Amino acid sequence: MTAFRLAPAVADAFPDTLIALVTATGLRGHEPWPRTAAALQELEQRLAAGDWQPADENDPRIEAWHTAYRSFGTNPRRVRPSVDALGRRLAKKGTLPRINPAVDSYNAVSVRHGLPAGAFDLDRVTGDVTIRHADGDEAFTPLGEPDTVEHPKPGEIIYADTTGVLTRHWNHRDAHRTRVTEDSTHVVFALETLHATRDGELLRAAAEELGELLAPHTAQVTVRHLSPAHPETA
């Protein structure tokens, strides 16, 4: 199993970090996922009815990520954390994007709980994954832009494997190489908080909810946690 590591410098800078890694093995992305479809529809209906709003930048969960982005030199109002961008899109358009069932599942859980989420096709990951500060020499190809190559700024927090960068600005955007498609069968989903003391139970509930959406369509779901106290998963 691919190991994930939280680099010491990141753990020191963000000592209350908690990341849930939900791994699905034997994923079946081509069949109907009615519970995921219902979860998306429920959020859209609640928004339309006016009894729920996605978390915005004034919410402590989002505000924490804005503060973190600024700490490593990223303007979070120009380059937004994933959950912030997704919530803003939902609030503006009234709908969430439909990409494929696995992606739709983590999007629904992310916006419902106000927590950043992402995913990697583990069959396209090389070696282990480290969450660390960039040195500025790494290469990143953004999702949906296979002919583009970017280089994260030195000090920017990234997910990286032995080939290159899997995310920029911690959780702003995923890489094209490890994108999750309907053909992906071995996927790890990451849910994140910078304030485990306050939001750890929320994160665990979100991971459980995601697992419940995945379970009918995969052979096995496992959950691991990454934190400064436990900075490496087996």
CYANA upper distance limits for C-alpha pairs under 8 A (distance plus 0.5 A):
  1 MET  CA    234 ALA  CA      7.57
  2 THR  CA    122 LEU  CA      8.06
  2 THR  CA    127 GLY  CA      7.29
  2 THR  CA    128 ASP  CA      5.85
  2 THR  CA    129 VAL  CA      7.80
  2 THR  CA    234 ALA  CA      7.96
  3 ALA  CA    128 ASP  CA      5.50
  3 ALA  CA    129 VAL  CA      6.78
  3 ALA  CA    232 GLU  CA      7.39
  3 ALA  CA    233 THR  CA      5.79
  3 ALA  CA    234 ALA  CA      5.75
  4 PHE  CA    128 ASP  CA      6.55
  4 PHE  CA    129 VAL  CA      5.28
  4 PHE  CA    130 THR  CA      6.24
  4 PHE  CA    131 ILE  CA      8.27
  4 PHE  CA    226 LEU  CA      8.26
  4 PHE  CA    232 GLU  CA      6.15
  4 PHE  CA    233 THR  CA      5.90
  4 PHE  CA    234 ALA  CA      8.08
  5 ARG  CA    128 ASP  CA      8.37
  5 ARG  CA    129 VAL  CA      6.74
  5 ARG  CA    130 THR  CA      5.11
  5 ARG  CA    131 ILE  CA      6.68
  5 ARG  CA    226 LEU  CA      7.99
  5 ARG  CA    231 PRO  CA      6.02
  5 ARG  CA    232 GLU  CA      4.89
  5 ARG  CA    233 THR  CA      7.14
  6 LEU  CA     10 VAL  CA      7.12
  6 LEU  CA     11 ALA  CA      6.87
  6 LEU  CA    130 THR  CA      6.40
  6 LEU  CA    131 ILE  CA      5.52
  6 LEU  CA    132 ARG  CA      7.25
  6 LEU  CA    226 LEU  CA      7.61
  6 LEU  CA    227 SER  CA      7.64
  6 LEU  CA    228 PRO  CA      7.57
  6 LEU  CA    231 PRO  CA      5.39
  6 LEU  CA    232 GLU  CA      6.91
  7 ALA  CA     11 ALA  CA      6.75
  7 ALA  CA    130 THR  CA      7.04
  7 ALA  CA    131 ILE  CA      6.36
  7 ALA  CA    132 ARG  CA      5.70
  7 ALA  CA    231 PRO  CA      7.80
  8 PRO  CA     12 ASP  CA      6.54
  8 PRO  CA    228 PRO  CA      8.22
  8 PRO  CA    231 PRO  CA      8.47
  9 ALA  CA     13 ALA  CA      6.66
  9 ALA  CA    132 ARG  CA      7.81
  9 ALA  CA    133 HIS  CA      8.20
 10 VAL  CA     14 PHE  CA      6.48
 10 VAL  CA    131 ILE  CA      7.91
 10 VAL  CA    132 ARG  CA      6.56
 10 VAL  CA    133 HIS  CA      7.65
 10 VAL  CA    157 ILE  CA      8.38
 11 ALA  CA     15 PRO  CA      5.74
 11 ALA  CA     17 THR  CA      7.78
 11 ALA  CA    227 SER  CA      7.90
 11 ALA  CA    228 PRO  CA      5.46
 11 ALA  CA    231 PRO  CA      8.25
 12 ASP  CA    228 PRO  CA      8.06
 14 PHE  CA    194 LEU  CA      7.15
 15 PRO  CA    194 LEU  CA      8.43
 15 PRO  CA    227 SER  CA      8.48
 15 PRO  CA    228 PRO  CA      6.55
 16 ASP  CA    194 LEU  CA      6.06
 16 ASP  CA    195 HIS  CA      5.61
 16 ASP  CA    196 ALA  CA      5.89
 16 ASP  CA    197 THR  CA      7.27
 16 ASP  CA    227 SER  CA      8.02
 16 ASP  CA    228 PRO  CA      7.88
 17 THR  CA    192 GLU  CA      8.00
 17 THR  CA    193 THR  CA      6.28
 17 THR  CA    194 LEU  CA      4.72
 17 THR  CA    195 HIS  CA      6.45
 17 THR  CA    196 ALA  CA      6.47
 17 THR  CA    227 SER  CA      6.15
 17 THR  CA    228 PRO  CA      7.35
 18 LEU  CA    192 GLU  CA      6.51
 18 LEU  CA    193 THR  CA      5.99
 18 LEU  CA    194 LEU  CA      6.92
 18 LEU  CA    195 HIS  CA      7.90
 18 LEU  CA    196 ALA  CA      6.15
 18 LEU  CA    200 GLY  CA      7.56
 18 LEU  CA    225 HIS  CA      7.41
 18 LEU  CA    226 LEU  CA      6.31
 18 LEU  CA    227 SER  CA      5.35
 18 LEU  CA    228 PRO  CA      8.40
 19 ILE  CA    190 ALA  CA      7.03
 19 ILE  CA    191 LEU  CA      6.10
 19 ILE  CA    192 GLU  CA      5.00
 19 ILE  CA    193 THR  CA      6.98
 19 ILE  CA    225 HIS  CA      6.08
 19 ILE  CA    226 LEU  CA      5.53
 19 ILE  CA    227 SER  CA      7.00
 20 ALA  CA    189 PHE  CA      8.44
 20 ALA  CA    190 ALA  CA      6.16
 20 ALA  CA    191 LEU  CA      5.63
 20 ALA  CA    192 GLU  CA      6.99
 20 ALA  CA    203 LEU  CA      7.74
 20 ALA  CA    204 ARG  CA      7.77
 20 ALA  CA    207 ALA  CA      7.03
 20 ALA  CA    223 VAL  CA      7.21
 20 ALA  CA    224 ARG  CA      6.38
 20 ALA  CA    225 HIS  CA      5.13
 20 ALA  CA    226 LEU  CA      7.01
 21 LEU  CA    188 VAL  CA      6.79
 21 LEU  CA    189 PHE  CA      6.10
 21 LEU  CA    190 ALA  CA      5.25
 21 LEU  CA    191 LEU  CA      7.18
 21 LEU  CA    207 ALA  CA      8.49
 21 LEU  CA    223 VAL  CA      6.06
 21 LEU  CA    224 ARG  CA      5.58
 21 LEU  CA    225 HIS  CA      6.45
 21 LEU  CA    226 LEU  CA      8.13
 22 VAL  CA    188 VAL  CA      6.03
 22 VAL  CA    189 PHE  CA      5.49
 22 VAL  CA    190 ALA  CA      6.94
 22 VAL  CA    207 ALA  CA      7.27
 22 VAL  CA    210 LEU  CA      8.42
 22 VAL  CA    211 GLY  CA      7.51
 22 VAL  CA    221 VAL  CA      7.33
 22 VAL  CA    222 THR  CA      6.23
 22 VAL  CA    223 VAL  CA      5.01
 22 VAL  CA    224 ARG  CA      7.07
 23 THR  CA    186 HIS  CA      7.90
 23 THR  CA    187 VAL  CA      6.23
 23 THR  CA    188 VAL  CA      4.73
 23 THR  CA    189 PHE  CA      6.70
 23 THR  CA    220 GLN  CA      8.50
 23 THR  CA    221 VAL  CA      6.06
 23 THR  CA    222 THR  CA      5.74
 23 THR  CA    223 VAL  CA      6.84
 24 ALA  CA    185 THR  CA      8.10
 24 ALA  CA    186 HIS  CA      6.25
 24 ALA  CA    187 VAL  CA      5.82
 24 ALA  CA    188 VAL  CA      6.80
 24 ALA  CA    214 LEU  CA      7.78
 24 ALA  CA    218 THR  CA      6.79
 24 ALA  CA    219 ALA  CA      7.98
 24 ALA  CA    220 GLN  CA      6.29
 24 ALA  CA    221 VAL  CA      5.17
 24 ALA  CA    222 THR  CA      7.28
 25 THR  CA    185 THR  CA      6.67
 25 THR  CA    186 HIS  CA      5.18
 25 THR  CA    187 VAL  CA      7.23
 25 THR  CA    218 THR  CA      6.57
 25 THR  CA    219 ALA  CA      6.28
 25 THR  CA    220 GLN  CA      5.73
 25 THR  CA    221 VAL  CA      7.03
 26 GLY  CA    185 THR  CA      5.49
 26 GLY  CA    186 HIS  CA      6.57
 26 GLY  CA    218 THR  CA      5.45
 26 GLY  CA    219 ALA  CA      5.37
 26 GLY  CA    220 GLN  CA      7.33
 27 LEU  CA    184 SER  CA      7.34
 27 LEU  CA    185 THR  CA      4.76
 27 LEU  CA    186 HIS  CA      6.74
 27 LEU  CA    187 VAL  CA      8.12
 27 LEU  CA    214 LEU  CA      8.48
 27 LEU  CA    217 HIS  CA      6.36
 27 LEU  CA    218 THR  CA      4.68
 27 LEU  CA    219 ALA  CA      7.19
 28 ARG  CA    182 GLU  CA      8.02
 28 ARG  CA    183 ASP  CA      8.16
 28 ARG  CA    184 SER  CA      8.32
 28 ARG  CA    185 THR  CA      6.93
 28 ARG  CA    217 HIS  CA      5.84
 28 ARG  CA    218 THR  CA      6.45
 29 GLY  CA    100 ASN  CA      7.83
 29 GLY  CA    101 PRO  CA      6.74
 29 GLY  CA    102 ALA  CA      7.29
 29 GLY  CA    181 THR  CA      8.08
 29 GLY  CA    182 GLU  CA      4.86
 29 GLY  CA    183 ASP  CA      6.69
 29 GLY  CA    184 SER  CA      7.53
 29 GLY  CA    185 THR  CA      8.07
 29 GLY  CA    217 HIS  CA      7.91
 30 HIS  CA    182 GLU  CA      6.24
 30 HIS  CA    183 ASP  CA      7.84
 31 GLU  CA    217 HIS  CA      8.39
 32 PRO  CA    101 PRO  CA      8.38
 33 TRP  CA     37 ALA  CA      6.90
 33 TRP  CA    101 PRO  CA      6.82
 33 TRP  CA    217 HIS  CA      8.08
 34 PRO  CA     38 ALA  CA      6.59
 35 ARG  CA     39 ALA  CA      6.62
 35 ARG  CA    213 LEU  CA      6.94
 36 THR  CA     40 LEU  CA      6.87
 36 THR  CA    101 PRO  CA      7.40
 36 THR  CA    104 ASP  CA      7.44
 36 THR  CA    105 SER  CA      6.08
 36 THR  CA    108 ALA  CA      8.25
 36 THR  CA    213 LEU  CA      6.73
 37 ALA  CA     41 GLN  CA      6.79
 38 ALA  CA     42 GLU  CA      6.50
 39 ALA  CA     43 LEU  CA      6.99
 39 ALA  CA    108 ALA  CA      7.01
 40 LEU  CA     44 GLU  CA      6.90
 40 LEU  CA     96 LEU  CA      7.50
 40 LEU  CA    104 ASP  CA      8.22
 40 LEU  CA    108 ALA  CA      6.31
 41 GLN  CA     45 GLN  CA      6.51
 42 GLU  CA     46 ARG  CA      6.58
 43 LEU  CA     47 LEU  CA      6.63
 43 LEU  CA     52 TRP  CA      8.48
 43 LEU  CA    108 ALA  CA      8.29
 43 LEU  CA    112 ARG  CA      7.89
 44 GLU  CA     48 ALA  CA      6.67
 44 GLU  CA     90 LEU  CA      8.38
 44 GLU  CA     94 GLY  CA      6.61
 44 GLU  CA     95 THR  CA      6.27
 44 GLU  CA     96 LEU  CA      8.01
 45 GLN  CA     49 ALA  CA      6.58
 46 ARG  CA     50 GLY  CA      6.71
 46 ARG  CA     51 ASP  CA      6.16
 46 ARG  CA     52 TRP  CA      6.11
 47 LEU  CA     51 ASP  CA      6.85
 47 LEU  CA     52 TRP  CA      5.75
 47 LEU  CA     53 GLN  CA      6.37
 47 LEU  CA     91 ALA  CA      8.13
 47 LEU  CA     94 GLY  CA      7.55
 48 ALA  CA     94 GLY  CA      7.51
 53 GLN  CA     91 ALA  CA      7.71
 54 PRO  CA     87 GLY  CA      5.73
 54 PRO  CA     88 ARG  CA      8.13
 54 PRO  CA     90 LEU  CA      8.10
 54 PRO  CA     91 ALA  CA      7.41
 54 PRO  CA    111 VAL  CA      6.71
 54 PRO  CA    112 ARG  CA      7.37
 54 PRO  CA    114 GLY  CA      7.53
 55 ALA  CA     59 ASP  CA      6.27
 55 ALA  CA     61 ARG  CA      8.23
 55 ALA  CA     62 ILE  CA      7.53
 55 ALA  CA     84 ASP  CA      7.87
 55 ALA  CA     87 GLY  CA      7.01
 55 ALA  CA    111 VAL  CA      7.98
 55 ALA  CA    114 GLY  CA      6.10
 56 ASP  CA     62 ILE  CA      6.90
 56 ASP  CA     84 ASP  CA      6.77
 56 ASP  CA     87 GLY  CA      7.37
 56 ASP  CA     88 ARG  CA      7.65
 57 GLU  CA     62 ILE  CA      5.63
 57 GLU  CA     63 GLU  CA      5.82
 57 GLU  CA     66 HIS  CA      8.12
 57 GLU  CA     84 ASP  CA      7.39
 58 ASN  CA     62 ILE  CA      7.45
 58 ASN  CA     63 GLU  CA      6.48
 59 ASP  CA     63 GLU  CA      6.39
 60 PRO  CA     64 ALA  CA      6.48
 61 ARG  CA     65 TRP  CA      7.62
 61 ARG  CA    114 GLY  CA      6.97
 61 ARG  CA    115 LEU  CA      7.57
 61 ARG  CA    193 THR  CA      8.15
 62 ILE  CA     66 HIS  CA      6.97
 62 ILE  CA     81 PRO  CA      8.45
 62 ILE  CA     83 VAL  CA      8.26
 62 ILE  CA     84 ASP  CA      7.04
 62 ILE  CA    114 GLY  CA      7.68
 62 ILE  CA    115 LEU  CA      8.35
 63 GLU  CA     67 THR  CA      6.77
 64 ALA  CA     68 ALA  CA      6.76
 64 ALA  CA    194 LEU  CA      7.36
 64 ALA  CA    195 HIS  CA      8.47
 65 TRP  CA     69 TYR  CA      6.54
 65 TRP  CA     81 PRO  CA      7.25
 65 TRP  CA    194 LEU  CA      7.92
 66 HIS  CA     70 ARG  CA      6.79
 66 HIS  CA     75 ASN  CA      8.38
 66 HIS  CA     76 PRO  CA      5.82
 66 HIS  CA     77 ARG  CA      8.50
 66 HIS  CA     80 ARG  CA      8.30
 66 HIS  CA     81 PRO  CA      7.95
 67 THR  CA     71 SER  CA      6.83
 68 ALA  CA     72 PHE  CA      7.33
 69 TYR  CA     73 GLY  CA      6.92
 69 TYR  CA     74 THR  CA      5.52
 69 TYR  CA     75 ASN  CA      7.10
 69 TYR  CA     76 PRO  CA      6.48
 69 TYR  CA    169 HIS  CA      7.55
 70 ARG  CA     74 THR  CA      5.59
 70 ARG  CA     75 ASN  CA      6.34
 70 ARG  CA     76 PRO  CA      7.33
 72 PHE  CA    155 GLY  CA      6.43
 72 PHE  CA    156 GLU  CA      5.86
 72 PHE  CA    157 ILE  CA      7.64
 73 GLY  CA    155 GLY  CA      8.29
 73 GLY  CA    156 GLU  CA      7.50
 74 THR  CA     79 VAL  CA      7.41
 74 THR  CA    156 GLU  CA      8.18
 74 THR  CA    169 HIS  CA      7.68
 75 ASN  CA     79 VAL  CA      6.46
 75 ASN  CA     80 ARG  CA      8.25
 76 PRO  CA     80 ARG  CA      5.14
 76 PRO  CA     81 PRO  CA      7.34
 79 VAL  CA    172 HIS  CA      7.39
 80 ARG  CA     84 ASP  CA      6.62
 80 ARG  CA     85 ALA  CA      6.27
 80 ARG  CA    172 HIS  CA      6.56
 81 PRO  CA     85 ALA  CA      6.83
 81 PRO  CA    116 PRO  CA      7.60
 81 PRO  CA    169 HIS  CA      8.31
 81 PRO  CA    171 ASN  CA      6.38
 81 PRO  CA    172 HIS  CA      5.18
 82 SER  CA     86 LEU  CA      6.59
 82 SER  CA    116 PRO  CA      6.25
 82 SER  CA    117 ALA  CA      7.72
 82 SER  CA    171 ASN  CA      6.41
 82 SER  CA    172 HIS  CA      5.35
 82 SER  CA    173 ARG  CA      7.43
 83 VAL  CA     87 GLY  CA      6.48
 83 VAL  CA    110 SER  CA      6.81
 83 VAL  CA    111 VAL  CA      6.64
 83 VAL  CA    114 GLY  CA      6.88
 83 VAL  CA    115 LEU  CA      6.57
 83 VAL  CA    116 PRO  CA      5.22
 83 VAL  CA    117 ALA  CA      7.59
 84 ASP  CA     88 ARG  CA      6.66
 84 ASP  CA    114 GLY  CA      8.48
 84 ASP  CA    116 PRO  CA      8.48
 85 ALA  CA     89 ARG  CA      6.69
 86 LEU  CA     90 LEU  CA      6.75
 86 LEU  CA     96 LEU  CA      8.27
 86 LEU  CA    107 ASN  CA      8.32
 86 LEU  CA    111 VAL  CA      7.36
 87 GLY  CA     91 ALA  CA      6.60
 87 GLY  CA    111 VAL  CA      6.45
 88 ARG  CA     92 LYS  CA      6.59
 89 ARG  CA     93 LYS  CA      6.42
 89 ARG  CA     94 GLY  CA      8.18
 89 ARG  CA     95 THR  CA      8.24
 89 ARG  CA     96 LEU  CA      7.87
 90 LEU  CA     94 GLY  CA      5.48
 90 LEU  CA     95 THR  CA      5.70
 90 LEU  CA     96 LEU  CA      6.04
 91 ALA  CA     95 THR  CA      8.36
 97 PRO  CA    104 ASP  CA      8.00
 98 ARG  CA    104 ASP  CA      6.51
 99 ILE  CA    103 VAL  CA      6.72
 99 ILE  CA    104 ASP  CA      6.62
100 ASN  CA    104 ASP  CA      6.35
100 ASN  CA    181 THR  CA      7.13
100 ASN  CA    182 GLU  CA      6.56
101 PRO  CA    105 SER  CA      6.53
101 PRO  CA    182 GLU  CA      7.86
102 ALA  CA    106 TYR  CA      7.21
102 ALA  CA    180 VAL  CA      8.01
102 ALA  CA    181 THR  CA      8.35
102 ALA  CA    182 GLU  CA      8.10
102 ALA  CA    214 LEU  CA      7.89
103 VAL  CA    107 ASN  CA      6.66
103 VAL  CA    119 ALA  CA      8.16
103 VAL  CA    180 VAL  CA      7.50
104 ASP  CA    108 ALA  CA      6.64
105 SER  CA    109 VAL  CA      6.91
105 SER  CA    210 LEU  CA      7.20
105 SER  CA    213 LEU  CA      7.13
105 SER  CA    214 LEU  CA      8.13
106 TYR  CA    110 SER  CA      6.34
106 TYR  CA    117 ALA  CA      6.87
106 TYR  CA    118 GLY  CA      7.64
106 TYR  CA    189 PHE  CA      7.99
106 TYR  CA    210 LEU  CA      6.97
107 ASN  CA    111 VAL  CA      6.68
107 ASN  CA    117 ALA  CA      7.61
108 ALA  CA    112 ARG  CA      6.54
109 VAL  CA    113 HIS  CA      6.66
109 VAL  CA    206 ALA  CA      6.72
109 VAL  CA    209 GLU  CA      7.62
109 VAL  CA    210 LEU  CA      6.85
110 SER  CA    114 GLY  CA      6.21
110 SER  CA    115 LEU  CA      5.54
110 SER  CA    116 PRO  CA      6.24
110 SER  CA    117 ALA  CA      6.13
110 SER  CA    191 LEU  CA      8.13
110 SER  CA    206 ALA  CA      8.23
111 VAL  CA    115 LEU  CA      7.25
111 VAL  CA    116 PRO  CA      8.50
113 HIS  CA    202 LEU  CA      7.72
113 HIS  CA    203 LEU  CA      8.45
113 HIS  CA    206 ALA  CA      7.19
115 LEU  CA    191 LEU  CA      7.07
115 LEU  CA    192 GLU  CA      6.60
115 LEU  CA    193 THR  CA      7.01
115 LEU  CA    203 LEU  CA      7.99
116 PRO  CA    171 ASN  CA      7.38
116 PRO  CA    191 LEU  CA      6.32
116 PRO  CA    192 GLU  CA      6.11
116 PRO  CA    193 THR  CA      7.98
117 ALA  CA    171 ASN  CA      8.03
117 ALA  CA    189 PHE  CA      7.52
117 ALA  CA    190 ALA  CA      5.90
117 ALA  CA    191 LEU  CA      5.04
117 ALA  CA    192 GLU  CA      7.08
118 GLY  CA    171 ASN  CA      7.76
118 GLY  CA    174 ASP  CA      7.86
118 GLY  CA    189 PHE  CA      6.17
118 GLY  CA    190 ALA  CA      5.79
118 GLY  CA    191 LEU  CA      7.39
119 ALA  CA    174 ASP  CA      8.50
119 ALA  CA    179 ARG  CA      7.89
119 ALA  CA    180 VAL  CA      7.26
119 ALA  CA    187 VAL  CA      7.22
119 ALA  CA    188 VAL  CA      6.02
119 ALA  CA    189 PHE  CA      4.69
119 ALA  CA    190 ALA  CA      6.48
120 PHE  CA    124 ARG  CA      8.40
120 PHE  CA    125 VAL  CA      7.98
120 PHE  CA    166 LEU  CA      8.48
120 PHE  CA    178 THR  CA      5.67
120 PHE  CA    179 ARG  CA      6.39
120 PHE  CA    180 VAL  CA      6.61
120 PHE  CA    187 VAL  CA      6.17
120 PHE  CA    188 VAL  CA      5.99
120 PHE  CA    189 PHE  CA      7.12
121 ASP  CA    125 VAL  CA      7.22
121 ASP  CA    178 THR  CA      5.53
121 ASP  CA    179 ARG  CA      6.50
121 ASP  CA    180 VAL  CA      5.86
121 ASP  CA    184 SER  CA      6.66
121 ASP  CA    185 THR  CA      8.18
121 ASP  CA    186 HIS  CA      6.54
121 ASP  CA    187 VAL  CA      5.14
121 ASP  CA    188 VAL  CA      7.23
122 LEU  CA    178 THR  CA      7.76
122 LEU  CA    186 HIS  CA      6.08
122 LEU  CA    187 VAL  CA      5.87
122 LEU  CA    188 VAL  CA      7.15
123 ASP  CA    184 SER  CA      8.46
123 ASP  CA    186 HIS  CA      6.94
123 ASP  CA    187 VAL  CA      8.41
124 ARG  CA    177 ARG  CA      7.17
124 ARG  CA    178 THR  CA      5.79
125 VAL  CA    161 ASP  CA      7.19
125 VAL  CA    178 THR  CA      6.86
126 THR  CA    161 ASP  CA      6.39
126 THR  CA    162 THR  CA      6.19
126 THR  CA    163 THR  CA      6.73
127 GLY  CA    161 ASP  CA      6.53
127 GLY  CA    162 THR  CA      6.10
128 ASP  CA    161 ASP  CA      6.09
128 ASP  CA    162 THR  CA      7.40
129 VAL  CA    159 TYR  CA      7.03
129 VAL  CA    160 ALA  CA      5.95
129 VAL  CA    161 ASP  CA      5.00
129 VAL  CA    162 THR  CA      8.03
130 THR  CA    159 TYR  CA      6.16
130 THR  CA    160 ALA  CA      5.94
130 THR  CA    161 ASP  CA      6.96
131 ILE  CA    157 ILE  CA      7.41
131 ILE  CA    158 ILE  CA      6.14
131 ILE  CA    159 TYR  CA      4.99
131 ILE  CA    160 ALA  CA      7.00
131 ILE  CA    170 TRP  CA      8.37
132 ARG  CA    157 ILE  CA      5.96
132 ARG  CA    158 ILE  CA      6.13
132 ARG  CA    159 TYR  CA      7.07
132 ARG  CA    160 ALA  CA      8.10
133 HIS  CA    154 PRO  CA      7.60
133 HIS  CA    155 GLY  CA      5.30
133 HIS  CA    156 GLU  CA      5.82
133 HIS  CA    157 ILE  CA      4.89
133 HIS  CA    158 ILE  CA      6.64
134 ALA  CA    138 GLU  CA      7.66
134 ALA  CA    152 PRO  CA      6.91
134 ALA  CA    153 LYS  CA      7.13
134 ALA  CA    154 PRO  CA      5.54
134 ALA  CA    155 GLY  CA      5.61
134 ALA  CA    156 GLU  CA      5.80
134 ALA  CA    157 ILE  CA      6.48
134 ALA  CA    158 ILE  CA      6.78
135 ASP  CA    152 PRO  CA      8.41
135 ASP  CA    153 LYS  CA      7.77
135 ASP  CA    154 PRO  CA      5.06
135 ASP  CA    155 GLY  CA      6.85
136 GLY  CA    151 HIS  CA      6.59
136 GLY  CA    152 PRO  CA      5.99
136 GLY  CA    153 LYS  CA      5.56
136 GLY  CA    154 PRO  CA      4.84
136 GLY  CA    155 GLY  CA      8.14
137 ASP  CA    151 HIS  CA      6.86
137 ASP  CA    152 PRO  CA      8.08
138 GLU  CA    151 HIS  CA      6.17
138 GLU  CA    152 PRO  CA      7.21
138 GLU  CA    164 GLY  CA      6.52
138 GLU  CA    165 VAL  CA      7.02
139 ALA  CA    149 VAL  CA      6.74
139 ALA  CA    150 GLU  CA      6.30
139 ALA  CA    151 HIS  CA      5.61
139 ALA  CA    152 PRO  CA      7.93
139 ALA  CA    164 GLY  CA      6.10
139 ALA  CA    165 VAL  CA      6.59
140 PHE  CA    149 VAL  CA      6.00
140 PHE  CA    150 GLU  CA      5.50
140 PHE  CA    151 HIS  CA      6.51
140 PHE  CA    152 PRO  CA      7.87
140 PHE  CA    164 GLY  CA      6.91
140 PHE  CA    165 VAL  CA      5.57
140 PHE  CA    166 LEU  CA      7.58
140 PHE  CA    167 THR  CA      8.30
140 PHE  CA    168 ARG  CA      8.30
140 PHE  CA    175 ALA  CA      7.09
141 THR  CA    145 GLU  CA      7.10
141 THR  CA    146 PRO  CA      6.63
141 THR  CA    147 ASP  CA      7.84
141 THR  CA    148 THR  CA      5.99
141 THR  CA    149 VAL  CA      5.33
141 THR  CA    150 GLU  CA      6.71
141 THR  CA    165 VAL  CA      8.42
141 THR  CA    175 ALA  CA      6.04
141 THR  CA    176 HIS  CA      6.33
141 THR  CA    177 ARG  CA      7.85
142 PRO  CA    146 PRO  CA      7.44
142 PRO  CA    148 THR  CA      7.35
142 PRO  CA    149 VAL  CA      7.99
142 PRO  CA    150 GLU  CA      8.28
142 PRO  CA    173 ARG  CA      7.51
142 PRO  CA    174 ASP  CA      6.85
142 PRO  CA    175 ALA  CA      5.21
142 PRO  CA    176 HIS  CA      5.81
143 LEU  CA    173 ARG  CA      7.72
143 LEU  CA    174 ASP  CA      6.24
143 LEU  CA    175 ALA  CA      5.30
143 LEU  CA    176 HIS  CA      4.34
143 LEU  CA    177 ARG  CA      8.12
143 LEU  CA    179 ARG  CA      7.37
144 GLY  CA    176 HIS  CA      6.49
145 GLU  CA    176 HIS  CA      7.39
146 PRO  CA    176 HIS  CA      6.77
146 PRO  CA    177 ARG  CA      8.50
152 PRO  CA    156 GLU  CA      6.92
152 PRO  CA    168 ARG  CA      7.23
152 PRO  CA    169 HIS  CA      8.50
156 GLU  CA    168 ARG  CA      8.10
156 GLU  CA    169 HIS  CA      6.43
156 GLU  CA    170 TRP  CA      8.05
157 ILE  CA    168 ARG  CA      7.51
157 ILE  CA    169 HIS  CA      6.02
157 ILE  CA    170 TRP  CA      5.44
158 ILE  CA    165 VAL  CA      7.18
158 ILE  CA    166 LEU  CA      7.67
158 ILE  CA    167 THR  CA      5.98
158 ILE  CA    168 ARG  CA      5.76
158 ILE  CA    169 HIS  CA      6.50
158 ILE  CA    170 TRP  CA      5.30
158 ILE  CA    171 ASN  CA      8.30
159 TYR  CA    165 VAL  CA      6.53
159 TYR  CA    166 LEU  CA      5.73
159 TYR  CA    167 THR  CA      5.73
159 TYR  CA    168 ARG  CA      7.82
159 TYR  CA    170 TRP  CA      7.14
160 ALA  CA    164 GLY  CA      6.12
160 ALA  CA    165 VAL  CA      4.83
160 ALA  CA    166 LEU  CA      5.74
160 ALA  CA    167 THR  CA      7.73
161 ASP  CA    165 VAL  CA      7.02
161 ASP  CA    166 LEU  CA      7.56
165 VAL  CA    175 ALA  CA      7.53
166 LEU  CA    174 ASP  CA      6.27
166 LEU  CA    175 ALA  CA      5.39
166 LEU  CA    177 ARG  CA      8.40
166 LEU  CA    178 THR  CA      7.51
167 THR  CA    171 ASN  CA      6.57
167 THR  CA    172 HIS  CA      7.51
167 THR  CA    173 ARG  CA      5.97
167 THR  CA    174 ASP  CA      4.95
167 THR  CA    175 ALA  CA      6.29
168 ARG  CA    172 HIS  CA      6.37
168 ARG  CA    173 ARG  CA      6.09
168 ARG  CA    174 ASP  CA      7.31
169 HIS  CA    173 ARG  CA      7.86
174 ASP  CA    178 THR  CA      8.32
174 ASP  CA    179 ARG  CA      7.66
175 ALA  CA    179 ARG  CA      6.86
180 VAL  CA    184 SER  CA      6.36
180 VAL  CA    187 VAL  CA      7.85
191 LEU  CA    203 LEU  CA      7.51
191 LEU  CA    206 ALA  CA      8.34
191 LEU  CA    207 ALA  CA      7.54
192 GLU  CA    203 LEU  CA      7.62
193 THR  CA    199 ASP  CA      7.42
193 THR  CA    200 GLY  CA      7.93
193 THR  CA    203 LEU  CA      7.53
195 HIS  CA    199 ASP  CA      6.25
195 HIS  CA    200 GLY  CA      7.60
196 ALA  CA    200 GLY  CA      4.59
196 ALA  CA    201 GLU  CA      8.29
199 ASP  CA    203 LEU  CA      6.71
200 GLY  CA    204 ARG  CA      6.76
201 GLU  CA    205 ALA  CA      6.59
202 LEU  CA    206 ALA  CA      6.64
203 LEU  CA    207 ALA  CA      6.70
204 ARG  CA    208 GLU  CA      6.70
205 ALA  CA    209 GLU  CA      6.63
206 ALA  CA    210 LEU  CA      6.65
207 ALA  CA    211 GLY  CA      6.62
207 ALA  CA    223 VAL  CA      8.09
208 GLU  CA    212 GLU  CA      6.76
209 GLU  CA    213 LEU  CA      6.96
210 LEU  CA    214 LEU  CA      6.77
211 GLY  CA    215 ALA  CA      6.33
211 GLY  CA    221 VAL  CA      6.98
212 GLU  CA    216 PRO  CA      8.05
214 LEU  CA    218 THR  CA      6.86
214 LEU  CA    221 VAL  CA      7.97
215 ALA  CA    219 ALA  CA      7.94
215 ALA  CA    220 GLN  CA      7.52
215 ALA  CA    221 VAL  CA      6.94
224 ARG  CA    233 THR  CA      7.54
225 HIS  CA    230 HIS  CA      8.22
225 HIS  CA    233 THR  CA      7.85
226 LEU  CA    230 HIS  CA      6.20
226 LEU  CA    231 PRO  CA      5.97
226 LEU  CA    232 GLU  CA      6.86
226 LEU  CA    233 THR  CA      7.22
227 SER  CA    231 PRO  CA      5.65
227 SER  CA    232 GLU  CA      8.50
